[in-house]
Amino acid sequence: MMQMGQRKLECTETITRREPADLREIPKTTVVHFDREIAGEGMWSAVRDRLTESGPETTLWESENEYRFSGFMMKLVALLMPGAFRKQSQQHMQDFKAFAERGEDVREATD
């Protein structure tokens, strides 16, 4: 579920790449690739994440996001609110960081 302002959009997320497949024992020089596609009514998005060790107990996370829109309404939303998509991506990254560093599960948070 994605939310843009008051509008909620139901989406399907498909993992398209996960390398290495086994994430339990990753050699230090390995770049982890995690790609996914997100599709919903009037929109499609591809997210390509790369994680590399950048120091002791530190990880560099690079995320590339691509959005495509169809239909008048979604194209209008994208034109009028381009920052909403960056904000949503940033929130997902912050949520994952909280989970990875402190074990916080945002699904348990109350509004």
C-alpha positions as CSV (number, residue, x, y, z in Angstrom):
1,M,0.0,0.0,0.0
2,M,1.4,3.4,-1.0
3,Q,0.0,6.6,0.3
4,M,0.2,10.0,-1.4
5,G,-1.5,12.6,0.7
6,Q,-4.9,11.3,1.5
7,R,-4.9,8.9,-1.4
8,K,-4.0,5.2,-0.8
9,L,-2.9,3.1,-3.8
10,E,-2.8,-0.7,-3.6
11,C,0.3,-2.1,-5.3
12,T,1.9,-5.4,-6.1
13,E,5.6,-5.7,-5.4
14,T,7.7,-8.3,-7.3
15,I,11.3,-9.1,-6.4
16,T,13.2,-9.1,-9.8
17,R,16.8,-9.6,-8.5
18,R,18.5,-10.7,-5.3
19,E,22.2,-11.3,-5.5
20,P,23.6,-13.1,-3.8
21,A,20.6,-15.4,-3.3
22,D,21.9,-16.5,0.2
23,L,22.3,-13.4,2.4
24,R,23.5,-15.2,5.5
25,E,27.3,-15.3,4.7
26,I,28.3,-12.4,2.4
27,P,32.0,-11.9,1.6
28,K,33.2,-8.3,2.5
29,T,33.8,-7.3,-1.1
30,T,30.4,-8.4,-2.4
31,V,27.9,-5.9,-3.6
32,V,24.4,-7.0,-2.7
33,H,21.8,-6.2,-5.4
34,F,18.1,-6.1,-4.5
35,D,15.7,-5.0,-7.3
36,R,12.0,-4.9,-7.3
37,E,9.1,-3.7,-9.4
38,I,6.0,-2.1,-8.0
39,A,2.8,-1.9,-10.0
40,G,-0.5,-0.3,-9.2
41,E,-3.4,1.4,-10.9
42,G,-1.9,4.0,-13.3
43,M,1.7,3.6,-12.1
44,W,4.8,1.3,-12.3
45,S,8.0,1.7,-10.4
46,A,11.4,0.0,-10.5
47,V,13.7,0.2,-7.5
48,R,17.3,-0.9,-7.7
49,D,19.2,-1.1,-4.4
50,R,22.9,-1.8,-4.0
51,L,24.5,-2.4,-0.6
52,T,28.3,-2.5,0.0
53,E,30.4,-2.5,3.1
54,S,31.9,0.9,3.6
55,G,33.7,0.4,6.9
56,P,33.5,-1.5,10.1
57,E,29.8,-1.9,11.0
58,T,28.8,0.5,8.2
59,T,27.0,-0.1,4.9
60,L,26.6,2.2,1.9
61,W,23.1,1.9,0.5
62,E,22.5,3.3,-3.0
63,S,18.9,3.3,-4.2
64,E,17.7,4.2,-7.7
65,N,14.0,4.7,-8.3
66,E,12.2,4.9,-11.6
67,Y,8.5,5.8,-12.0
68,R,6.2,5.6,-15.0
69,F,2.6,6.7,-15.1
70,S,-0.4,5.9,-17.2
71,G,-3.9,7.4,-17.1
72,F,-4.7,11.1,-16.7
73,M,-5.1,11.1,-12.9
74,M,-1.7,9.5,-12.1
75,K,0.1,11.7,-14.6
76,L,-1.6,14.7,-13.0
77,V,-0.5,13.6,-9.5
78,A,3.0,13.1,-10.7
79,L,3.1,16.5,-12.4
80,L,1.6,18.4,-9.4
81,M,3.3,16.4,-6.6
82,P,6.7,15.1,-7.7
83,G,8.1,15.4,-4.2
84,A,5.6,12.9,-2.9
85,F,7.4,10.1,-4.6
86,R,10.8,11.1,-3.3
87,K,9.3,11.5,0.2
88,Q,7.7,8.0,0.1
89,S,11.1,6.5,-1.0
90,Q,12.9,8.4,1.7
91,Q,10.4,7.2,4.3
92,H,10.9,3.5,3.2
93,M,14.6,3.9,3.5
94,Q,14.3,5.4,7.0
95,D,12.0,2.6,8.1
96,F,14.4,0.0,6.8
97,K,17.3,1.8,8.6
98,A,15.4,1.7,11.9
99,F,14.7,-2.0,11.4
100,A,18.3,-2.9,10.4
101,E,20.0,-0.8,13.2
102,R,17.5,-1.1,16.1
103,G,15.1,-3.9,15.2
104,E,12.1,-1.4,15.0
105,D,9.1,-2.8,13.1
106,V,7.2,0.1,11.6
107,R,4.2,-2.2,11.1
108,E,3.7,-2.2,14.8
109,A,3.7,1.6,15.1
110,T,0.4,3.3,15.9
111,D,-0.8,6.5,14.2
